Amino acid sequence: MYALRQWSVRNARVLEWLYEHFEGAMLVLHPLWLWMGYDRIEGPICATERRVKAALFDCRMCGHCVLSQTGMSCPMNCPKELRNGPCGGVRENGFCEVMPQMRCVWVDAWEGSRRMRDDSGIQCVQPPLAQDHRGRSSWLREVREKRDHRFFGTAD
């Protein structure tokens, strides 16, 4: 799992491109999701998302994915679950103080973000994680938020 997670960071630009196209397809399907009911499709979509993102990113299904802003390195893999940068315990060689055999998630995030076309996302401050989103699909949440913002001018 760790080796694939490292591969994802090294290939952040390709994964960024894939995600942008996948997101477009999900947005196009918004009328279908509305017709079927978001609550009814949450289970199957969430199960698919869990499998794909667990394999590629060792995803923890926090429900508020920031992979596109963190160089395809999931901050939830940090033993301290820090979402806005590294703690003070990053070792000189870039490894974690809590898990010395693992590179710091934020060292990987910085390197991965440098490979992406838009590397400014890593500088965005993330709000605290809404615990009621854990285990839910961030894909569907993103579609709903983008569609609501586009049609009604609201965000969040």
N, C-alpha and C positions, 0 to 999 in steps of 0.2 A: 504494500500500500504506500509506504513512504517513498519508494523509488518512482512510482507513478505520480505521486504528488510533486516530486522534484521535476519530473518530465513536464508536468503542466506549467510550472513556473518558467522552465526553459523555453516552452512553446507558447508563451502568453499571447503573442501577436496572432497566431493562427487561431487559438481558442477565442480571442477577442472577436475576430472576424466571424467565426462560427456562431458565437453567442449573438452578435448583432443580427445575423440572418435568422437565427432561430427565434429571437424576440420578435422580429417582423412577422414571422409565420404565426406566432402565438397571438399577436395583435390582430391579424387578419381573421383568426378564428374566434375573436371576441363575440361576435353575434351568435355563433354556435354555443359558446360557453354560456351566454345569457339564456339562450333557448333551453339548454339542458339544465341549467342551474349550477352556479358555481359551487354550492354546497355538495351537490351530487357528484361533480367531477373531481372534487378535492382529493378523494381517496386514490383513484387511479393515477391522476397526475402526480400526486405526492409520492406514490410508490415508485413511479418511473423516475422522478427527480431524485429520489433518495438513492436509487441504484446507480444512476449515471454520475451524480455528483460525489457519491461515496467512493466510487472507483477512481475518478479523476482527481478529486481534491480532498479526499478523506472528510467529506462534509458531515457536519453535526446537525444539519437541518434546523438552524436557528430561526428560519422564517424571514430573515432580513439579510439576504445575500449581498455581499460587497466585493465579490471576486473581481468584478470588472474595475474596481477601484484599487484593489490591492495586488495587482500583478498576478492574478489567478492563484494567490496563496491565501487560504482561508484563515482568518485570524482566530477562528474558534478552535484551531489546532494548537494554539498557544495554551500551555498548561494553566495559565492565569486568565485565559479568555480575554486578553486585552484587545480592544477594537480600534485603538487610536495610536498605535505605535508601540515600540518595545519598552520593556521595563528597564530598570537600571542594571539588570543582571546579565545582559548579553556579554558573553565572554569575548575576549580579544580576537579569538578565531571565528567569531560569528555564531557560536553554538549557545544553546539555552542553559541557563543556570539550574533550572529545575530538572531538565532531561538532557544531560551533557552529551548524549549520543545523537541528539537532534539539532539541526541548524535552527536558529531563531526564525520563527515564522515571519517576523518583520524584516529580517535581513533578506529572506527570500522575496517578500512582498516588494521591497525596494528594487531588487534586481529584476523581478518580473515586470514591474511597472515601467522600468526603463526600456523594456522590449516592446511595449504596447505603443500604438499610434498616439493615443491620448494618455499621457502619463501624469496628468494633473490631478486625477481622482485620488491618488494616494495622499494628497494634501488636504482633502476634505475631512472635517471633523465629523465623526459618526455619533449619532445620538445614542443614549443607552439602549440596550437591547430590550425590546418588549417581550417579556417572558411568555405572554399568551400566544405569541407567534411560533414558539418552538414546536417543531414537528409538523408544521404546516408548509404548504408550497409557497416558496418565494416567487416562483414563476407566475402563478396565478395572481398573487398580490401585486406584482409589477404590472401585469396586463390591466388589472382593474384600476390601479392608480394612474397609469398612463392614459387610459381611455377616459377616466373621469376628468383628468386634468385637461385633456384635449377637448372634450365636449362641454364641460361645465366650468372650466377655469379654476378648479380646486386642486390642491395637492395634499398629500398625506392621506 
